[in-house]
Amino acid sequence: MTPSRSSAVPRDEELRLPRPPGVIRRFWARHPLFADILIAVLCLLVSVGTSTIPAPGTPPAPPGEVVFAVLMVIGSCVLLVWRRRWPVAVLVAAIATDVTLLFVMRSAGAPLFALALYALAVYRSVRAAWIGLGAGTLVVTGLAFAWLGFGGIDLQTAVNTALSVAVPGLIAALIGINVGNRKRYVEAIIDRSRQLLVERDQQAQLAAAAERERIAREMHDIVSHSLTVVVALSEGAAATPDRDRARDASAAAAATARNALAEMRSMLGVLRDGDADAPLAPLEPASPADTVAAARTAGFTASLAVKGEPDTAPALRFAIGRIVQEGVTNAMRHAPTTHAIDVRIDYDAAPIVVEIVNDGAADAAAEGGFGLRGLAERAALLGGILVSAPAGGGRWMLRAELPHIAPSPSADSEIQEISQEES
């Protein structure tokens, strides 16, 4: 697909191509039509003499035939103006002109054939140039020697005709092949550079989209959980007549909000320019115990059962913390009739099992939101699975199965790398 002018110009400017060397070459590159007209005029001036002066020792041609030959030369020279667009047509006209001059003036050798071969080699292909050279030489030489056999011309005229077509044609074809190959090679390099620029822009867009998705996922995990807890605590503080309990709930809501702000500042610190104090990686999510404790503080009956030792890789601990946080938050937000939230983590199982069950499931299952999609992506990146479905008896279960990942000896550096990747 040929790029449009509007899309090619900015890319060419971004390529920062060097200027062609030489004032004349730059002028010709900027004014191709003027160059083609100038070449056509010069060719016409040279060819007029060939088309009006007969070969030595031959009688003058009839005026009608001379006029026809001159018109053929003029028409072929005018056609040279479009040699870049129609090089094959220019070659055919040049061969026809040489044949006309052979029969009318008993000679050939106009520069039309050489210029046509040069244009064919530059603007079409090497193969087309060789085919054109062979076809033109064969046609003119064959007709010259055929007419020699009929006594129309002598041997010297036939040989001169063949040489005047073959030798200039061969030289023009070789020059045109050299120029054309260089032209096509440079165009291929520039085209490849344009493709690389497009691929670079596409990769940058994909990376930006992935980064936005990661930031949105982290923002959802932090804001959704924290605001859910803050809302529950605030509603409890407003509903209770006990001033002490209301004061404790308000303090807990403020502490939850401050923790959320600290996590957001840490997560977005890498995006800030000139802030040397901002950390380069987000904090790890709240531990499952802290998440369950926050739910209890908000007035929910929550329990945590852990089997085995959480001696896992930082990426796995990060995912488990987010899964528990999302499961508890969903139970608090979307299951208002929930009385109990049970969290179970089995580190001894293979794979590791994380379950969050609540008893406030609605009758109809709702489609998973952004948080569940983010958790599913997290689990898939670790080679695990995530299921959110009714568990029977009015309960809803969020279950994740994650394969064991051995902890890295350089845990601190790995935590920073995983955190940067997640944010």
WOZI-V216150 format. One record per backbone hydrogen bond with DSSP energy under -0.5 kcal/mol. CO is the residue of the C=O (numbers start at 0). NH is the residue of the N-H. E is the energy in kcal/mol with one decimal. If there is no record, write none. Layout:
BEGIN
co: [CO	CO]
nh: [NH	NH]
e: [E	E]
END
This chain:
BEGIN
co: [3	4	5	6	7	8	9	10	11	11	21	22	23	24	25	26	30	31	32	33	34	35	36	37	38	39	40	41	42	43	44	45	46	47	48	48	51	54	61	62	63	64	65	66	67	68	69	70	71	72	73	74	75	76	77	78	79	81	85	86	87	88	89	90	91	92	93	94	95	96	97	98	99	100	100	100	101	104	109	110	111	112	113	114	115	116	117	118	119	119	124	125	126	127	128	129	130	131	132	133	134	135	136	137	138	139	140	141	142	143	144	145	146	146	147	153	154	155	156	157	158	159	160	161	162	162	164	165	166	167	168	169	170	171	172	173	174	175	176	177	178	179	180	181	182	183	184	185	186	187	188	189	190	191	192	193	194	195	196	197	198	199	200	201	202	203	204	205	206	207	208	209	210	211	212	213	214	215	216	217	218	219	219	220	221	222	223	224	225	226	227	228	229	230	231	232	233	234	235	240	241	242	243	244	245	246	247	248	249	250	251	252	253	254	255	256	257	258	259	260	261	262	263	264	267	268	273	274	286	287	288	289	290	291	292	293	294	295	299	300	302	304	306	306	308	309	312	313	314	315	316	317	318	319	320	321	322	323	324	325	326	327	328	329	330	334	338	339	340	340	341	342	343	344	344	345	351	352	353	354	355	356	357	368	369	370	371	372	373	374	375	376	377	378	379	384	386	388	391	393	394	394	395	396	396	397	398	399	399	400	401	404	408	409	410	411	412	413	414	415	416	417	418]
nh: [7	8	9	10	11	12	13	14	15	16	25	26	27	28	29	30	34	35	36	37	38	39	40	41	42	43	44	45	46	47	48	49	50	51	51	52	53	57	65	66	67	68	69	70	71	72	73	74	75	76	77	78	79	79	80	81	82	85	89	90	91	92	93	94	95	96	97	98	99	100	101	102	103	104	105	106	105	54	112	114	115	116	117	118	119	120	121	122	123	124	128	129	130	131	132	133	134	135	136	137	138	139	140	141	142	143	144	145	146	147	148	149	151	152	150	157	158	159	160	161	162	163	164	165	166	167	168	169	170	171	172	173	174	175	176	177	178	179	180	181	182	183	184	185	186	187	188	189	190	191	192	193	194	195	196	197	198	199	200	201	202	203	204	205	206	207	208	209	210	211	212	213	214	215	216	217	218	219	220	221	222	223	224	224	225	226	227	228	229	230	231	232	233	234	235	236	237	238	239	242	245	246	247	248	249	250	251	252	253	254	255	256	257	258	259	260	261	262	263	264	265	266	267	268	270	271	275	277	290	291	292	293	294	295	296	297	299	298	301	340	342	344	346	347	310	311	316	317	318	319	320	321	322	323	324	325	326	327	328	329	330	331	332	333	334	337	300	358	302	342	356	304	354	306	346	352	401	345	399	343	397	341	395	372	373	374	375	376	377	378	379	380	381	383	382	400	398	396	394	360	390	391	357	388	398	355	386	353	401	384	351	312	410	413	414	415	416	417	418	419	420	421	422]
e: [-2.1	-2.1	-0.7	-0.9	-2.7	-2.4	-2.1	-1.8	-1.0	-0.8	-1.9	-2.4	-2.7	-2.3	-1.8	-1.5	-1.7	-2.3	-2.4	-2.4	-2.2	-2.3	-2.4	-2.4	-2.5	-2.1	-2.2	-2.0	-2.3	-1.8	-0.7	-0.8	-2.0	-0.9	-0.6	-2.0	-0.6	-1.7	-2.0	-2.6	-2.1	-2.4	-2.6	-2.5	-2.1	-2.2	-2.7	-2.7	-2.3	-2.6	-2.6	-2.0	-0.8	-0.6	-1.6	-1.4	-1.9	-2.9	-1.8	-2.0	-2.4	-2.2	-2.1	-2.4	-2.4	-2.1	-2.3	-2.3	-2.1	-2.7	-2.0	-1.9	-2.4	-1.8	-0.5	-1.4	-0.6	-1.7	-0.9	-2.3	-2.5	-2.2	-2.2	-2.3	-2.3	-2.4	-2.1	-2.8	-1.3	-1.2	-1.6	-2.2	-2.5	-2.7	-2.6	-2.5	-2.9	-2.7	-2.3	-2.4	-2.5	-2.4	-2.5	-2.3	-2.3	-2.2	-2.5	-2.0	-2.5	-1.7	-1.8	-1.1	-2.5	-0.5	-1.2	-1.8	-2.7	-2.6	-2.4	-2.3	-2.7	-2.6	-1.0	-2.8	-1.9	-0.6	-1.2	-2.6	-2.3	-2.6	-2.4	-2.4	-2.3	-2.7	-2.7	-2.1	-2.6	-3.2	-2.6	-1.9	-2.5	-2.9	-2.4	-2.5	-2.4	-2.2	-2.1	-2.6	-2.7	-2.5	-2.3	-2.4	-2.3	-2.4	-2.2	-2.4	-2.9	-2.7	-2.4	-2.6	-2.9	-2.4	-2.4	-2.7	-2.8	-2.6	-2.6	-2.7	-2.5	-2.7	-2.3	-2.4	-2.7	-2.8	-2.3	-2.4	-2.9	-2.5	-2.3	-2.6	-3.0	-2.2	-0.5	-1.1	-2.2	-2.9	-2.0	-2.2	-2.7	-3.0	-2.3	-2.6	-2.7	-2.7	-2.2	-2.6	-2.2	-1.8	-2.0	-0.7	-2.4	-2.4	-2.5	-2.5	-2.5	-2.3	-2.6	-2.4	-2.4	-2.5	-2.4	-2.3	-2.6	-2.3	-2.1	-2.4	-2.4	-2.4	-2.5	-2.8	-2.2	-2.7	-2.5	-0.6	-1.3	-1.3	-0.9	-0.8	-2.4	-2.4	-2.3	-2.4	-1.8	-2.1	-2.4	-1.8	-2.4	-1.8	-1.0	-2.8	-2.4	-2.9	-3.0	-0.6	-2.2	-1.6	-2.3	-2.7	-2.1	-2.6	-2.4	-2.1	-2.5	-2.5	-2.2	-2.7	-2.7	-2.5	-2.3	-2.6	-1.8	-2.0	-2.3	-2.8	-0.8	-2.0	-0.8	-1.2	-2.6	-0.5	-2.8	-2.7	-3.0	-2.8	-0.7	-1.5	-2.5	-2.7	-2.7	-3.0	-2.3	-3.2	-2.6	-1.9	-2.5	-2.2	-2.5	-2.2	-2.2	-2.8	-2.4	-2.3	-1.2	-3.5	-1.3	-2.3	-3.2	-2.5	-0.6	-1.7	-2.4	-0.7	-2.1	-2.2	-0.5	-2.1	-3.2	-2.5	-0.5	-1.9	-2.8	-1.0	-1.3	-1.9	-2.6	-1.8	-2.2	-3.0	-2.5	-2.4	-2.2	-2.5	-2.1]
END
